[in-house]
Amino acid sequence: MSMPEPVRIGLLGRGTVGGAFAELVAERADAVEAATGRRPEIAGVLTREDGDFAAILERSDVIVELIGGTEPARSYVLEALRGGRPVVTANKQLLAQHGEELFDAAREAGVQLRFEAAVAGVIPIVRVIQESFGVTRIAKVFGIVNGTTNFILTEMAASGASYEEALARAQELGYAEADPTDDVNGADAAAKMAILARLAFHTPVTMDGVSYEGIEQVQPDDLAYAKELGLSLKLLGVAERREKGISVRVFPCFLYGGHPLAPVEGPFNAVMVEAPEITEVTMSGPGAGGVQTASAVLGDTVSILSGDAPVHETREQLPIVTDVASSFYLHLAVADRPGVLAQIAQVLGDKEVSVKSVVQRGAGDDTRLVMVIHECLESRFAEAIEAIEGLDVLRAPPRAIRVIEEEFV
Ligand SMILES: NC(=O)c1ccc[n+]([C@@H]2O[C@H](COP(=O)([O-])OP(=O)(O)OC[C@H]3O[C@@H](n4cnc5c(N)ncnc54)[C@H](OP(=O)(O)O)[C@@H]3O)[C@@H](O)[C@H]2O)c1
């Protein structure tokens, strides 16, 4: 009886994820063989110091790209696909910037390109959107897709720590990298949302189509006031269908207690999908980590061995809409004198911006008004803020953070 051929995996990168992946392949080889009929083996490893890409490609059946960044990862992945090798990658930047080129190459070569680990860590959201909801008219995909910022915000809310202190703690515990820029400024979450929007709406979306803000400006007292209002702060990625297209955004946002994303704390991620026929589905899990990410990569490898993959063709060309309606938390440091609230209410009223709730705190030089503003067009809210900035009662620039008003029971 002849033994089935092993599946030879060419591993590009052996860092946090690549190293864990190599170990997992050895550990789970029996299980992979039982599931697919073929035993996996690492046929070659490329690092900065070792290995030759062409030689590894030559002796591999599947390429696993865990280098990160756009080059040389893009060239290697393209060459592998064009050479008829299926590819698994965890590289969100690569897909968010060059997705169409890679999907086209995969389609033309008739091989699979899988990337579950590129978005929301272990949560199998790519598979669910592509396969379970492949023909569902998805209205909205949103969630917490960056574990570093969720850890920082959780820490600030729990201990009253400043942003800088919470970031230092995240670095100490290995939840933030030495250079955390892309995490804290929202770029990492934006890349993931570009990928999810592309899959959910079947229209090309790149990083350029995503507007994003980070959490660097969040102050401890925003979190303290929010607690009084029953709100918790998350960095949200939101991709949704709009009347005239889609909007894809990343921004810090307050949620009312009872919202399915409100209890997601620490380095965890969570993603929600909404559509009329499915109502809503929420999945949560670890957002990163070597072995966790490696397990998602191995899952993709097994899927490749098991059969056909979705074709990644776009079906529509939807425009990106940027002026959308949002609710806001508004923090104003004001002079402590009669009529200030009325003056501000007047300005907001003139711009047809209405207030849902307001609390006044402190006295004298430390008087603050903290408001929740009902949903209005963001451009209109920006005009109202500009008008408020012109008032002489203001003691510091206004601080505004979006709020999801929906209250769940
Ligand atoms: N870490 C996580 O928790 C996580 C979670 C989700 C997704 N990801 C994604 O997974 C991928 C890998 O991340 P990681 O954390 O494992 O990165 P990492 O620890 O920095 O490892 C990168 C590996 O790639 C190799 N490499 C870098 N540049 C190279 C080049 N020009 N040519 C050949 N090899 C090169 C490095 O070689 P040397 O060993 O010689 O330095 C190293 O082995 C990234 O796309 C990342 O976004 C990571």
The ligand as an SDF file (V2000), in Angstrom:
LIG
                    3D

 48 52  0  0  0  0  0  0  0  0999 V2000
    2.3540   38.4810   16.8270 N   0  0  0  0  0  0  0  0  0  0  0  0
    1.0480   38.3650   16.8160 C   0  0  0  0  0  0  0  0  0  0  0  0
    0.4020   38.1580   17.8590 O   0  0  0  0  0  0  0  0  0  0  0  0
    0.2920   38.4630   15.5160 C   0  0  0  0  0  0  0  0  0  0  0  0
   -1.1200   38.3870   15.5310 C   0  0  0  0  0  0  0  0  0  0  0  0
   -1.8320   38.4330   14.3200 C   0  0  0  0  0  0  0  0  0  0  0  0
   -1.1300   38.5850   13.1330 C   0  0  0  0  0  0  0  0  0  0  0  0
    0.2310   38.6950   13.1510 N   0  0  0  0  0  0  0  0  0  0  0  0
    0.9170   38.8470   11.8740 C   0  0  0  0  0  0  0  0  0  0  0  0
    1.7810   37.7430   11.6850 O   0  0  0  0  0  0  0  0  0  0  0  0
    2.9150   38.1460   10.9040 C   0  0  0  0  0  0  0  0  0  0  0  0
    4.2050   37.7830   11.6650 C   0  0  0  0  0  0  0  0  0  0  0  0
    4.2220   38.4630   12.8990 O   0  0  0  0  0  0  0  0  0  0  0  0
    5.2780   38.1100   14.0530 P   0  0  0  0  0  0  0  0  0  0  0  0
    4.7820   38.7820   15.2890 O   0  0  0  0  0  0  0  0  0  0  0  0
    5.5330   36.6520   14.0900 O   0  0  0  0  0  0  0  0  0  0  0  0
    6.5790   38.8820   13.5040 O   0  0  0  0  0  0  0  0  0  0  0  0
    8.0980   38.7320   14.0070 P   0  0  0  0  0  0  0  0  0  0  0  0
    8.1390   38.0930   15.3610 O   0  0  0  0  0  0  0  0  0  0  0  0
    8.7160   40.0610   13.8190 O   0  0  0  0  0  0  0  0  0  0  0  0
    8.7320   37.7010   12.9650 O   0  0  0  0  0  0  0  0  0  0  0  0
    8.9890   38.0320   11.6350 C   0  0  0  0  0  0  0  0  0  0  0  0
    9.8040   36.9250   10.9690 C   0  0  0  0  0  0  0  0  0  0  0  0
    9.9370   37.2840    9.5990 O   0  0  0  0  0  0  0  0  0  0  0  0
   11.3250   37.2890    9.2610 C   0  0  0  0  0  0  0  0  0  0  0  0
   11.6110   38.3610    8.3030 N   0  0  0  0  0  0  0  0  0  0  0  0
   11.4290   39.6980    8.4800 C   0  0  0  0  0  0  0  0  0  0  0  0
   11.8070   40.3600    7.3650 N   0  0  0  0  0  0  0  0  0  0  0  0
   12.2240   39.4350    6.4960 C   0  0  0  0  0  0  0  0  0  0  0  0
   12.7490   39.4900    5.1780 C   0  0  0  0  0  0  0  0  0  0  0  0
   12.9140   40.6550    4.5470 N   0  0  0  0  0  0  0  0  0  0  0  0
   13.0790   38.3360    4.5750 N   0  0  0  0  0  0  0  0  0  0  0  0
   12.9180   37.1540    5.2040 C   0  0  0  0  0  0  0  0  0  0  0  0
   12.4400   37.0320    6.4510 N   0  0  0  0  0  0  0  0  0  0  0  0
   12.0970   38.1570    7.0970 C   0  0  0  0  0  0  0  0  0  0  0  0
   12.0630   37.5360   10.5550 C   0  0  0  0  0  0  0  0  0  0  0  0
   13.3730   37.0500   10.3840 O   0  0  0  0  0  0  0  0  0  0  0  0
   14.4830   37.0760   11.5630 P   0  0  0  0  0  0  0  0  0  0  0  0
   14.0720   35.9230   12.4550 O   0  0  0  0  0  0  0  0  0  0  0  0
   15.7560   36.8400   10.8470 O   0  0  0  0  0  0  0  0  0  0  0  0
   14.3510   38.4040   12.2270 O   0  0  0  0  0  0  0  0  0  0  0  0
   11.2050   36.7460   11.5430 C   0  0  0  0  0  0  0  0  0  0  0  0
   11.5700   35.4030   11.5500 O   0  0  0  0  0  0  0  0  0  0  0  0
    2.7420   39.6480   10.6640 C   0  0  0  0  0  0  0  0  0  0  0  0
    2.1040   39.8500    9.4220 O   0  0  0  0  0  0  0  0  0  0  0  0
    1.8090   40.0750   11.7980 C   0  0  0  0  0  0  0  0  0  0  0  0
    1.0430   41.2140   11.4710 O   0  0  0  0  0  0  0  0  0  0  0  0
    0.9510   38.6300   14.3070 C   0  0  0  0  0  0  0  0  0  0  0  0
  1  2  1  0
  2  3  2  0
  2  4  1  0
  4  5  1  0
  4 48  2  0
  5  6  2  0
  6  7  1  0
  7  8  2  0
  8  9  1  0
  8 48  1  0
  9 10  1  0
  9 46  1  0
 10 11  1  0
 11 12  1  0
 11 44  1  0
 12 13  1  0
 13 14  1  0
 14 15  2  0
 14 16  1  0
 14 17  1  0
 17 18  1  0
 18 19  2  0
 18 20  1  0
 18 21  1  0
 21 22  1  0
 22 23  1  0
 23 24  1  0
 23 42  1  0
 24 25  1  0
 25 26  1  0
 25 36  1  0
 26 27  1  0
 26 35  1  0
 27 28  2  0
 28 29  1  0
 29 30  1  0
 29 35  2  0
 30 31  1  0
 30 32  2  0
 32 33  1  0
 33 34  2  0
 34 35  1  0
 36 37  1  0
 36 42  1  0
 37 38  1  0
 38 39  2  0
 38 40  1  0
 38 41  1  0
 42 43  1  0
 44 45  1  0
 44 46  1  0
 46 47  1  0
M  CHG  2   8   1  16  -1
M  END
$$$$
